[in-house]
């Protein structure tokens, strides 16, 4: 397994953790939160989505780079 594949695997694990976090945050919004809690959860969602975008870009970059290596 190349170093790129190992890094991609770790990034995929991080992506899965972030997706799971988003599910939990959505659930928190169903539980009749206060306005302060709603703002906190929405802020966490925004941060998590931004992190997911970075992870997806890195996975895409490494995947394309990995395909070029024989």
C-alpha positions as CSV (number, residue, x, y, z in Angstrom):
1,X,0.0,0.0,0.0
2,X,1.5,3.3,-1.0
3,X,1.7,6.3,1.3
4,X,-1.0,8.1,-0.8
5,X,-3.3,5.2,-0.3
6,X,-2.7,5.2,3.5
7,X,-3.3,9.0,3.6
8,X,-6.5,8.6,1.5
9,X,-7.7,5.9,3.9
10,X,-7.1,8.2,6.9
11,X,-8.9,11.0,5.2
12,X,-11.9,8.7,4.4
13,X,-12.0,7.8,8.1
14,X,-12.0,11.5,9.0
15,X,-14.7,12.2,6.5
16,X,-16.9,9.4,7.9
17,X,-16.4,10.9,11.4
18,X,-17.4,14.3,10.2
19,X,-20.5,12.9,8.4
20,X,-21.5,11.1,11.6
21,X,-21.0,14.4,13.6
22,X,-23.4,16.2,11.2
23,X,-26.0,13.5,11.8
24,X,-25.7,14.0,15.5
25,X,-25.9,17.8,15.1
26,X,-29.1,17.5,13.1
27,X,-30.5,15.3,15.8
28,X,-29.6,18.0,18.4
29,X,-31.7,20.5,16.5
30,X,-34.8,18.2,16.8
31,X,-34.5,18.0,20.6
32,X,-36.1,21.4,21.3
33,X,-32.8,23.4,21.8
34,X,-32.6,26.9,23.1
35,X,-31.7,29.7,20.8
36,X,-28.1,29.7,22.1
37,X,-27.9,25.9,21.4
38,X,-29.3,26.4,17.9
39,X,-26.6,29.0,17.1
40,X,-23.9,26.7,18.6
41,X,-25.0,23.7,16.6
42,X,-25.3,25.7,13.4
43,X,-21.8,27.1,13.9
44,X,-20.5,23.5,14.4
45,X,-22.3,22.4,11.2
46,X,-20.7,25.2,9.2
47,X,-17.3,24.3,10.5
48,X,-17.8,20.6,9.9
49,X,-19.1,21.2,6.3
50,X,-16.0,23.4,5.6
51,X,-13.8,20.6,7.0
52,X,-15.6,18.0,4.8
53,X,-15.0,20.1,1.7
54,X,-11.3,20.3,2.5
55,X,-11.1,16.6,3.1
56,X,-12.9,15.8,-0.2
57,X,-10.5,18.2,-2.1
58,X,-7.5,16.4,-0.5
59,X,-8.9,13.0,-1.4
60,X,-9.5,14.1,-4.9
61,X,-6.1,15.6,-5.3
62,X,-4.3,12.5,-3.9
63,X,-6.5,10.1,-5.9
64,X,-5.6,11.9,-9.1
65,X,-2.0,12.0,-8.1
66,X,-2.1,8.3,-7.2
67,X,-3.5,7.4,-10.6
68,X,-0.5,9.1,-12.4
69,X,2.0,7.0,-10.5
70,X,2.7,3.7,-12.2
